[in-house]
Amino acid sequence: MAEPGKGQAKEPAMRIDAKLVQELAELLEKNGLTEIEVADGERRIKVGRSLTSAAAAAPALAPTSGKAPPAASPPPAEEIAGETVKSPMVGTAFLSPEPGADPFIAVGKPVKAGDTLLIIEAMKVMNPITAPSGGVIKKIMVADAQPVEFDQPMVIIG
């Protein structure tokens, strides 16, 4: 006779295969996908990413003439002295506290350390992004309601 509790299989915790997740992420990037999911028995792994508006608009830039376009090279990076505030998460950037309200920041306006620069919505949570130091807003590199990626430059403070 089995002892109580011995015959019942305890469901093991899911072990995440980091190599598989990395391979899936590379497949997403390589094939221009936004989401991929694999299943192996009861185990399911789903990897997704959000496209930035520039990446989503890229296919619309196809040439209309019969000539092949010149080799695409990124434009030279604009050098702006100052501290770059990067996104700490993936989400959607909002430049004002609510639709129709004035934006938190504007180019040329001063900010103090701790001032709210913008909000990133991630998983239905509004996350204020604050100025790490005081200065003047030199450049805003995201648009209102634009998807942002982790570590994406958003604002330069000089």
C-alpha positions as CSV (number, residue, x, y, z in Angstrom):
1,M,0.0,0.0,0.0
2,A,1.3,3.4,-0.9
3,E,1.9,6.0,1.8
4,P,-0.3,9.1,1.7
5,G,1.2,11.7,-0.5
6,K,3.9,9.4,-2.0
7,G,1.8,8.2,-5.0
8,Q,0.9,11.7,-6.0
9,A,3.3,13.4,-8.4
10,K,4.1,16.9,-7.4
11,E,4.1,19.1,-10.5
12,P,7.7,20.2,-11.2
13,A,8.4,23.9,-11.6
14,M,9.0,24.9,-15.2
15,R,12.6,25.2,-16.1
16,I,13.3,27.9,-18.7
17,D,15.7,26.9,-21.4
18,A,17.6,30.2,-21.9
19,K,19.2,28.9,-25.1
20,L,15.8,28.1,-26.6
21,V,14.5,31.5,-25.6
22,Q,17.5,33.2,-27.3
23,E,17.0,31.1,-30.5
24,L,13.4,32.1,-30.6
25,A,14.3,35.8,-30.1
26,E,16.8,35.5,-33.0
27,L,14.1,33.9,-35.2
28,L,11.8,36.8,-34.4
29,E,14.4,39.4,-35.4
30,K,15.6,37.5,-38.5
31,N,12.1,36.9,-39.9
32,G,10.5,40.2,-38.8
33,L,8.0,38.5,-36.5
34,T,6.4,40.1,-33.5
35,E,5.6,36.9,-31.6
36,I,6.5,33.2,-31.7
37,E,5.3,30.3,-29.5
38,V,6.5,26.7,-29.2
39,A,4.9,23.8,-27.3
40,D,6.4,20.6,-26.1
41,G,3.9,18.5,-24.2
42,E,2.6,20.7,-21.3
43,R,5.5,23.2,-21.6
44,R,4.8,26.3,-23.7
45,I,7.2,29.1,-24.4
46,K,6.0,32.4,-26.0
47,V,8.4,35.1,-27.0
48,G,7.2,38.5,-28.3
49,R,8.4,41.9,-29.1
50,S,6.8,45.2,-30.0
51,L,7.8,47.0,-33.2
52,T,8.8,50.7,-33.0
53,S,6.9,53.0,-35.3
54,A,10.0,53.4,-37.5
55,A,10.4,49.7,-37.9
56,A,6.7,49.3,-38.7
57,A,6.8,52.0,-41.3
58,A,9.9,50.6,-43.0
59,P,8.1,48.3,-45.5
60,A,6.1,51.3,-46.8
61,L,9.3,52.9,-48.0
62,A,9.7,50.5,-50.9
63,P,10.8,52.3,-54.1
64,T,8.1,52.9,-56.7
65,S,10.5,53.2,-59.6
66,G,12.0,50.2,-61.4
67,K,15.5,51.1,-60.3
68,A,17.1,49.4,-57.3
69,P,17.7,51.8,-54.4
70,P,21.2,52.5,-53.3
71,A,22.6,50.4,-50.5
72,A,20.9,51.6,-47.3
73,S,23.2,53.0,-44.7
74,P,22.0,54.6,-41.5
75,P,22.3,58.3,-41.4
76,P,25.2,59.6,-39.4
77,A,24.2,59.9,-35.7
78,E,23.5,63.4,-34.6
79,E,25.8,64.3,-31.8
80,I,24.1,66.1,-29.0
81,A,26.0,66.7,-25.8
82,G,24.2,65.8,-22.6
83,E,22.8,62.9,-20.6
84,T,20.7,60.4,-22.5
85,V,17.7,59.0,-20.6
86,K,17.0,55.5,-21.9
87,S,13.9,53.4,-21.4
88,P,14.2,51.0,-18.4
89,M,11.5,48.7,-19.9
90,V,9.4,47.7,-22.9
91,G,6.1,49.6,-23.2
92,T,4.4,52.6,-24.6
93,A,5.7,56.1,-24.0
94,F,3.3,58.9,-23.2
95,L,4.6,62.5,-23.1
96,S,1.7,64.0,-21.1
97,P,-0.2,62.8,-18.0
98,E,-3.4,62.3,-19.9
99,P,-4.8,62.8,-23.5
100,G,-5.1,66.4,-24.3
101,A,-3.0,67.6,-21.4
102,D,0.2,69.6,-21.9
103,P,3.4,67.5,-22.2
104,F,5.7,67.0,-19.2
105,I,8.7,68.4,-21.1
106,A,9.6,70.5,-24.2
107,V,12.9,71.1,-26.0
108,G,14.6,74.1,-24.5
109,K,12.8,73.9,-21.2
110,P,14.7,73.3,-17.9
111,V,14.1,70.3,-15.7
112,K,15.3,69.4,-12.1
113,A,16.5,66.1,-10.9
114,G,13.4,64.0,-10.2
115,D,11.0,65.8,-12.5
116,T,8.8,63.5,-14.6
117,L,10.0,63.4,-18.2
118,L,7.3,61.0,-19.5
119,I,5.3,57.9,-18.6
120,I,5.8,54.4,-19.9
121,E,2.8,52.1,-19.8
122,A,3.8,48.5,-19.3
123,M,1.3,45.7,-18.6
124,K,-1.4,48.3,-17.7
125,V,0.9,50.0,-15.2
126,M,1.9,53.7,-15.7
127,N,5.6,54.1,-14.8
128,P,6.9,57.7,-14.5
129,I,10.4,58.2,-15.9
130,T,12.2,60.9,-14.0
131,A,15.1,63.2,-14.8
132,P,18.3,61.7,-13.3
133,S,19.8,65.2,-13.1
134,G,18.9,68.8,-13.7
135,G,19.4,70.6,-17.0
136,V,17.7,71.7,-20.2
137,I,15.8,69.3,-22.5
138,K,18.0,69.1,-25.7
139,K,16.1,66.5,-27.6
140,I,13.0,64.3,-27.3
141,M,13.5,61.1,-29.3
142,V,10.1,59.5,-28.9
143,A,6.6,60.5,-30.0
144,D,3.5,60.4,-27.8
145,A,2.0,56.9,-27.7
146,Q,5.1,55.4,-29.3
147,P,6.2,51.8,-28.4
148,V,9.6,51.8,-26.8
149,E,12.1,49.0,-26.3
150,F,14.4,48.4,-23.3
151,D,17.4,50.7,-23.3
152,Q,16.0,52.8,-26.2
153,P,17.2,56.5,-26.0
154,M,14.2,58.7,-25.2
155,V,15.4,62.1,-24.0
156,I,18.7,64.1,-23.9
157,I,19.2,66.5,-21.0
158,G,22.1,69.0,-21.3
